[in-house]
């Protein structure tokens, strides 16, 4: 029997065009152990008929790349899935997305076991998945010009991530009516395929909304799981697609995953988050294995780079540059990495092999600060060179301390200003404060007008020569004026309190909750009834903001970067105003202002033209 199968392998590589590495298939079959007969059945099934040569190639592709693909098992999952199955109104496609949510919680994950595809998948399942994918390729008019490689990589795979295997391609039911219309009216133009993808993208997102309720309060899902749902929808109806992601933004916290329809006739790579933010790398989740560092060495390698299913597609989205660095000294390890600053730490996003003291990184995003790093045997990140900026023109500028040069820094923020923050404060221009002895303000005095655009911090208006009045109000200059806090103080600085009044009173409690992150929209006016006439001395107001300004009473610490030591403190201060002043700070390097009291949003910055430039 074994000789017969070896002969069959020879036929596989003669008829399927897979002559590059016939040893690989045998290695995978050997690794499959007791499941080898199931995989051999698949190959034998398609090897019988020369007309199935392309399906044979597809089967070999799936089997050769099967190691590393798996699902999870365990009672904790069985209980979760049972709850999911009995929750009314949850569509199948949403369930597929939510099946893997517990994977991301360590307390649940440690109670699960890995079930490898290569050691468990059944022949009839794999054959049916291959046949159905080929049927889509044949029947969908918009796929007539899609080549085999696009089909193989973005429509053929039987799984999306590590979800439990089932016959998900059969779940086209809820799409059937619309799909039948598409089969009749849509041709194979790339424009029509993009229009199709857009429709099913929106349709599928609407399905997911009812799931976020109290039944699953212990779990949450984000762009990772929603992109899986979208990918299932695309492949169910026969649109080649993939999940692309950036492991971390280079100018603010967080990462992002999204579904991307694939059409080899155009470069349709697009993502609104990459237009709004800066990225260093973009990767694509694949079924096929990608190059990774040699994990058999004793050298520590970050787990992200041992994941074999991430393909670098940065140059599809961004203008990129090659980064060629000469390190100060030869690293002890075989591999070097480029890290970006994300979520209050350095995050490696690219790897390369060290050649002496030289390292070359391909396809790096521009307008980004990078830190070249390696790792010790104890898994400690070690800087290999000073941080540097990769500018838009491809030039590199090292961020190193200028010898015997110090500077004074006046700091107003600890985080990048958001693009929408101007709209939050613009709406306050022209707003006014009034007082009256009648609740309807039929007669009133204007005691202050906001004449300059306020910053993202508390501003105040001093009230002079005004008689005590019972009723005071804020009147915006435009509708939907966004205000976070409103404080009335008397001449002794005491906070005055009362009862909210006015047409916008329903939304007004957030103005007096002492939380700078909550806010309300004011359309007409909102006021306060003090119960008795009060002499207001000052009115403090805070626009909608991100709480990343400087707040009196908070404790701050400024750091500067010195290679090879790392972050060095330049001093600590408790803020008494909305700015901080640090003297004799080393010039020329990278800086980081930390709020030691509260908050999680902080960004590195350089000092340019007397102000902070955040990265």
Secondary structure, 3 states (H helix, E strand, C coil): CHHHHHHHHHHHHHHCCCCCCHHHHHHHHHHCHHHHHHHHHHHHHHHCCHHHHHHHHHHHHHHHCCCCCEEEECHHHHHHHHHHHCCCCCCHHHHHHHCCHHHHCHHHHCCCEEEEHHHCCCHHHHHHHHHHHHHHHHHCHHHCCCCHHHHHHHHHCCCCCCCCCCCHHHCHHHHHHHHHHHHHHCCCCHHHHHHHHHHHHHHHHHHHHHHCCHHHCCCCCCHHHHHHHHHHHHHHHCCCEEEEEECCECCCCCCEEEEEECCCCCCCCCCHHHHHCCECCCEEECCCCCCCCCCCCCCCCCHHHHCCCEEECHHHHCCEEEEEEECCCCCCCCEEEEEEEECCEEEEEEEEECECCEEEEEEEECCEEEEEEEECCCCCEEECCCCEEECCCCCEEECCCCCCCEEEEEECECCCCCCCHHHHHHCCCCCEEEEECCCCCCCCEEEEECCCCCCCCCEEEECCCCCCEEEEEEECCCCCEEEEEEEEECCCCCECCCEEECCCHHHHHHHHCCCCCCCEEECCCEEEEEEEEECCCEEEEEECCCCCECCCCCEEEEEEEECCCEEEEEEEEECCCCCEEEEEEECCCCEEEEECCCCCCCCEEEEECCEEEEC
